[in-house]
Structure formats: C-alpha cells, structure tokens
Amino acid sequence: MELYLDSVDFKEIEAAFKWGILSGLTTTPTFMHRHGITDIDGAIVKLSGMVPELQVEALGETAEEIVKEAHRLLTLPLKSKPVFKIPISNHGVQACRKLSNEGHKVNIHLVYSLNQAYMAMIAGAAYICPLAGRMHDQGQDAFALYSQIVNVIRSYGFKSKVMVSSVRHPEHVRQGLLAGAHVCTAPWSVIKILNENALTMVGTNQFLEHTKLMTVKVKDIIRPHKSTVKLSDTITDAMLVMTESGLGAVSVVDKDGNLNGIFTDGDLRRNLKEGGKTILQSKMSDLQQKAPVTISSEALLYDAVNLFKERRIDSIIVTENNKPCGFIDIQDLVKMGLIG
C-alpha cells in the first residue's frame, strides 16, 4: 500500500518528504482555505516541485467545465503532471473518461458506495477514493466498502487503485492494509506516529543502555568541574568547593596533587554535630581521611554501575595516575537510565 501525505502545509510537506517513503501528495480546496491560501495556482505550482506526484482538484458544474479546468491547470508552469481529483457524479464520470482517454490520471473521490466506485472504474479512474473518517462519522463500515471495491477490481481486472482517505488515526491505516487498499493518504500527524509502540520503545531503550554500558568510558561523562581541596585547606574551603561544583563531596589531595582522601557532605554534618561551628576552620589534614572509592577514567560505565551497586555510595572519584580528574555521581547514571 503506497503512502501519500494529505496536506497543504509547506513546512510539514518539506519535513515529511525528507523521509523518502512517500509516493505523493493530496490536497483539497478546504485545506487551502484553512491555511489562508489565496493564490491557489501559485500554491499548486510550488507543490508540484516539492513532491513526486501531486493530486489537485479539478472542479466544475458540467463535464465540460471540469475538463476545461483540468486543461487550464495544465497551462501552469508545473514541474510534473498532476493527478486530477474529481468528485463522483455523472458529470465527474464523463470528465474522468475524457481525461483518461487523453492520458491523464484521475482520482474519483467522495465515493460512498460500491456502485459509485464501479462507475469510476469503468470511466478509467486511476484512483477511487472513499472517505473512511466521514463514513464512520455516519455509522457506515468504510472498510467493508474498501474490501468490496478491491474484490471487484481483482475479479474484473480493472486498473483502478483504491485509496484510503479521511484518515483520522493509525487504526485507519491498519484497516486499509487488511482491506487490500492500494494507496493511503494520511495527515502528517498520523504518519508521524505509525512507528510508535510502547514495547519497541522499551526494547530500544534497553539496547541503548546496554550499548552505553559496554562502549562509553567514565572519562566521557565525568563532570568538568574538579571538586578538589588540599590537605592545607579548611572545612569552610571544602564547603565552598562543594557548593560551586554542585556535588556532595570533594577529593582531598596532598601538595603533589596525589589523592589522599574524600570529604563528603555527610562528613561535614557529623563534624558540625560533634565539634560545632569552630570545626569549620579545621584543616583537612586535621581530619582522619577516609579511603575513597575510585575508578579509572578509562573504565567502562559498566564497571562504574557495578561499583555503585556494590559499595552503595553516591559519588566515585575518577583518577588518572592516582590523581583525581573528576567525579562521577550516581545521579549522572540515573539520568542516563543506567541505574534505576
């Protein structure tokens, strides 16, 4: 089943046809009126250069007027030959036959019965277009009609294609496929969600997460701000660094920049509780340094996740040659969906 876009919005038409999967574009005077288009001929000319096949309305109160309008449209500087959309009627059938004999493609639309579709077939219509949404609004089984038309075409060898139109949601597309329709024209809002499926999304996210675990290194996600203080710095200095970095910990280094320990916001609270405000002027060297949990910057995220789970901590110091080069926080991995 070929897929067409049903629109006259130039921006969405350009976006939709970049996908490379659409066979053509259908338009209506209603769409143009809704979008405030007053230069209809100008719009048709522009659209003809944007899409592989353009279907436009040829209207008239008699067969002669319809054919005359189609011939007038052909005088425009079109980039490609259009398909003429004609509402089903006795005049429409006559005009379809004449235009078909001239080698033009015609879409007979506003079809609501098998008899109307049959008249379009014998008139040589390239497309027969019942309106699914409008039929359902009237309580009619549109897709039973699609199936009937498809069966008649197969049984008698007609060349017409059945087009599903007035598509309101993805279910109309699915039912069109099951009915054996040859073409479906749908709005961009529907086409964009045809691929949506919750199970697919879950599976894709899992694959992405596992790929990150096995290919991304710790150094690729560490925070650029180095949350580091020296042994000669005070607890107040450590508080300021933690505040600036937005982390709940700082790495403590000696005069040569080698890792000596870690000081966390938990340590800060415990020291304040035990020593009061005077403790804030104490130096890092006055405190008993805890052995920090570290990970190499070259390690994979897989290793980091396992380390967080094993040690049940919130922050890990990232090192290169025993010198701290940053922190990896558990929230970094939560945001990436690697830790629940």
C-alpha positions, -999 to +999 in steps of 0.1 A: +000+000+000+016+033-011+016+061+014+007+097+005+006+128+026-027+147+028-017+184+034-011+218+020+012+230+049+045+237+031+067+232+062+053+198+071+053+187+034+090+195+033+097+176+065+076+146+055+091+141+021+126+142+036+118+107+050+119+094+014+090+070+018+060+089+005+047+084-030+028+117-034+007+144-020-031+150-020-046+185-015-081+199-012-096+234-015-107+230+021-070+227+032-060+257+012-089+278+027-080+266+062-044+277+057-054+311+043-040+304+008-055+329-017-032+322-046-042+286-053-025+284-087+007+297-071+005+271-044-001+243-069+029+253-089+051+254-058+038+220-046+044+204-080+081+210-075+082+195-040+066+161-044+068+130-068+031+131-076+006+159-068-032+154-068-052+186-072-089+194-075-105+200-109-140+213-103-169+223-125-207+220-127-206+202-160-182+176-176-170+203-200-162+227-172-143+200-153-122+192-183-117+228-191-104+234-156-081+204-159-067+218-191-063+252-175-042+237-147-020+221-173-011+255-187+006+264-153+043+261-151+041+228-133+072+207-126+053+174-131+019+163-145-008+164-118-035+138-110-069+155-112-092+149-083-129+149-093-159+143-070-181+113-081-211+124-102-225+118-137-205+148-149-175+137-130-176+102-146-179+118-181-150+141-174-129+112-160-135+092-192-124+121-214-093+130-193-083+093-191-086+090-228-062+119-231-037+101-210-043+119-177-047+103-143-079+110-124-088+104-088-126+100-083-132+108-047-161+114-023-171+078-030-195+063-006-209+032-024-198+003-045-220+015-074-202+048-074-168+030-073-179+008-102-188+039-123-154+053-115-137+020-126-154+019-160-147+056-165-109+048-162-102+063-129-066+058-117-077+061-081-110+055-063-112+073-030-139+066-004-135+087+028-130+064+059-134+090+086-165+106+071-182+073+066-175+062+102-190+096+113-222+084+096-221+050+112-211+032+080-185+005+077-159+021+055-135-008+053-162-032+043-166-009+013-128-008+006-127-046+006-157-048-018-141-024-042-107-042-041-125-075-048-144-061-078-111-047-092-095-081-088-124-100-102-129-079-133-093-068-140-099-031-136-067-009-133-080+015-107-063+017-073-083+021-041-072+050-019-079+052+018-086+088+027-101+109+056-077+091+079-081+101+115-057+077+133-033+048+128-060+023+130-075+035+097-041+028+081-040-007+096-076-015+084-067-001+050-039-026+047-061-055+058-088-045+033-062-047+005-063-010-004-036+001-028-029+036-015-035+055+017-033+093+021-029+105+057-022+137+076+013+143+089+001+139+125-009+103+118+021+094+096+045+106+124+031+081+149+027+050+127+060+037+142+051+043+178+048+012+200+055+010+238+072-024+235+095-011+208+104+019+229+113-003+259+134-026+238+152+002+221+160+020+253+174-013+267+197-017+237+209+019+240+215+015+278+235-018+273+255-002+244+264+027+266+275+004+294+298-016+271+312+012+250+312+045+269+340+052+292+339+070+325+360+099+312+333+106+286+307+116+312+327+130+342+317+165+353+342+191+341+345+209+374+372+193+396+358+191+431+392+191+449+407+206+480+442+203+495+452+189+529+461+225+539+425+238+531+398+242+557+364+226+561+350+260+550+370+258+518+356+223+512+321+237+517+326+264+491+340+239+466+311+215+471+287+244+467+303+256+434+305+221+419+270+211+429+285+178+443+281+164+477+318+155+480+354+168+474+385+148+468+414+157+491+449+158+477+484+163+490+509+190+479+518+170+449+482+165+438+480+129+447+448+116+461+447+114+499+410+110+508+375+122+503+353+146+523+315+144+519+286+165+530+279+136+554+313+142+570+305+179+572+273+172+592+290+148+615+319+171+623+295+201+629+274+179+652+305+168+672+326+200+672+302+228+665+310+259+643+346+261+654+353+229+634+348+249+602+383+264+605+399+229+609+422+218+581+417+187+561+450+174+575+434+176+610+407+151+600+410+114+597+408+108+559+386+080+546+400+058+519+380+069+488+363+047+463+379+054+429+376+043+394+399+048+364+389+073+338+394+046+312+369+022+329+336+015+312+303+027+326+295-010+331+323-010+358+310+022+373+274+009+377+287-023+393+308-003+417+279+020+427+257-011+434+284-030+452+296-002+475+262+016+478+276+051+476+266+083+458+299+095+444+331+080+430+364+098+424+377+094+389+415+091+387+444+092+362+478+081+376+465+083+412+455+119+406+418+129+408+405+142+375+368+145+384+338+129+400+311+106+387+278+109+407+251+083+409+226+108+396+246+111+364+239+074+357+203+077+369+197+105+343+211+082+316+188+054+326+216+031+336+206+029+373+170+027+384 
